[in-house]
């Protein structure tokens, strides 16, 4: 795993709700962007 992936995984596993929510929002936005680019 790359450093960015490790940090992202740690944020998703965080016990702090705000940190988890931000990480989930980032993941959601990335999935949307990837889905849109593959659909074009």
Secondary structure as UniProt FT lines:
FT   HELIX           3..12
FT   HELIX           17..39
//
